[in-house]
Amino acid sequence: MVRKLALLPAAAALDPWAGRPPHHCAGVDEVGRGCLFGPVFAAAVVLTAEAAACLAAAGLTDSKKLSAKRRGALVPLIRQQATAWGLGQASAAEIDRRGIRHATESAMLRALQRLPAPPALLIVDGVLPLRGWSGEQLTLIGGDSLCGAIAAASVLAKEERDALMRRLALRVPGYGLERHAGYGTALHRQALLQLGPSPLHRRSFLGAILPVAGR
């Protein structure tokens, strides 16, 4: 049986690795779950205790709490300090076909598959375990603020996805992707009403905006 653990934030603040050597663990996180456009991204990161401390001193925390400039500066540090890291994604078509949770889990599993070896313990941000992972895993509420490996994963995934959105803004103009990265801002919703969805929009997410989008 796969062992699934859960840590409350108070315990995680003392030891987010649940007693394991940090370099035997991998943190995984995703970005873009609530977007209307494009893929969901995930990253997996393995850090030593020394690397986690070095990155924390450099300002690493939950990517949502960091400016774009700070995230960009952290990316090369994370790649340099990490024992291993990997990225994965699941397309808008996959999200429409399988649902956002399945697609997000697929992106996470793909990121983990790019690590050189499976971690002894997987640490997942949030309350939901990663279905499809056969090893031991830990769910950690607020993990992107408590665990350096999860925080690093959130930064890598966010920066990689935002970079893709900037490139796609040139291929799919008119929606303002370079400004909102595919999230459902007023600008994006207005563009959808004027232009309709592109092939890379998540049709299953557009029902409240364009009632006929999924037909």
N, C-alpha and C positions, 0 to 999 in steps of 0.2 A: 504494500500500500504506500502511495506517495504521502509523505508527511508534510502537512501544511501548518505553518505557524502564523501567529499574529502578535505584533507588539503594539502596545499603547504608546502614545507620544512621550509620556514621562519616562518609561523604560528605554525607549529608543534614543532619547536625548543622552542617556548614559552610555548605551552600547547599541548602536543601530545594526551591528553585525551579529547580534544574538549570540555572542560568545565565540564566534568563529574568527579565524584570522581573516582580515579584510581581503587579502589577495586570493582567498579561496571562494570569495563571493562575487556576484555580479549584480549591479543595480540596473533596472530597466525602467524606461518611462516612454510616454508617447506624447505627440503634439498633433494638433489639427483635428481632434476628434469632433469638434463642433462646427467645423467649417462647412460652407456650402459648395466649395470648389476644391477639386484636386485630391491628392492622396493623403492618407494619414501616415505619419512617420513615427518610427520608434528607434531608440538607441539602447545599446547595452554596454556597460563600462565596468571594467575591473580595475581597482586601485589598491595599492599598498596603503598601510596606515600612514607612512611618511608622505606619500603622494596626496592622500586625502587632506592631511594637515597643511601641506604646501598650497594646495588649491584653495582651501578655506581661507588661508592667510591672504591669498590673491583676490578674495571677494566672492568665491564660488558659493552660490545658493540657488534656490529655485529660479529657473529661467524667467518666470513671470515677474519676479521682483527685480530683474536686472534691465538696464537700458540696452538698446541694440549695440551701442558702442562697447559696453562692458562685456556683453556676450561674445561679440566678435573678438575681443582681446583675449578672452578665456579659451576660445577654441584651440589655438595652437598649444597653449599650456596643457590643456586636457590631453590632447593627442600625444604630447611629449611625455607627460607624467604617467599616463595610464599604462598598466600592464597589458591591457587589451581593450579594444572597443570595436563595435560593429553597428551598422545601420540597416534598417529594413523599412519597407513601406508596403502599403496596400492601396490600390488604385480606386478612383471614384466608381468605376464599373464594378469592382469587387465589393465595395461598400453597398452599392445598390443591390447587388445580387445576394449577398450573404448577411447584410446588416452590419452596423458599425462595430458592435462588440466583437463579432467573429473577425472582421477585417483588422481591427486593432490588435487582436491577439495574434493574427497571422503576421502582422508587421513586427511585433515583439519577437515572435519565434524566429523570423528571418534574421533579425538583428543578432539574436543569440547564436544562430547557426554560423554567423561570420566570426565568432570568437574561435581561437585556436583549440580550445577544449571546453567542455561543459563545466560550469562552476559547481562547486559542492553545494552551494546555497544560492538560490535566486531571491533577490529582494525586489518586490514589486510595489510601486507607489499605489496607495489607495487601500480599498477593502476587498477587492475582488481578486482571487487567485488567477493565475494564468492557466487556462485550460489548454491541454495539449503538452504541457511541460511535465516530463516524467520524473524529474528529480525533486529534491526537497526545495520548498520555497516558503518565503515569509512575506506577508502583506504588511505594509507599514503606512499607516495614516499620516499624511503630511510628510511622506518620505523625501520629497524633493527639497525640503528644508532641513531634514534631520540626518540624511545619509549622503555622504559625499559622492558615492558612486551613482546614486539616483539623480542628484543634482547635476552631475557631469553629463549623464545621459540626457537629461532634459535640455541642457544647453546645446549639446551636439545635435539632437533631433530638431530643436527649434531653429538653429542657424541653418541646417541643411535644408529644411523645408522652406524657410523664408527665401533662401537663395534660389531654390527652384521656382518659387512664386514670382520672383523678379524676372527670371528667364522666361517663364510662361506669359508674363504680362506683355512681352514683345510679340509673342505668337498669338495670343488671344487678347487683343487690345479692346479697350472700351469699358472694362469692368473695374478698373482701378486696383488690380491685383497687387501692384507694387506698393499700394498704400495700406491695404487691409489683409493681405495674405490669404484671401478667400473666406474670411469670416463674414457674418451676415450684417455688416454695417448698413446704415441708411444709404450710403453711396452705392454699395453693392446691390442692394435690393432695388434701388431705382434703376440701375443699369440692367438688371434682369427684366424689369417690367418693360424697358425700352427695347432691349436687344433679344430677349429670350435667353434660354440657357445654351451654353456651349457644350460640345461633346465631353468636356472634362468636368462639368458640373455634376453634383450628386443629385440626380433626379428625385431620389427618395426623400431628400431634405427640403424640397421646394414646394411641397403641397400647400403650405400656408401663404406662399408668395404667388405661385403660379399654379392654380388648382388643376390645370390640365397637363402639368409638366411631366407627370409620370405616365400619361396615356399614349 
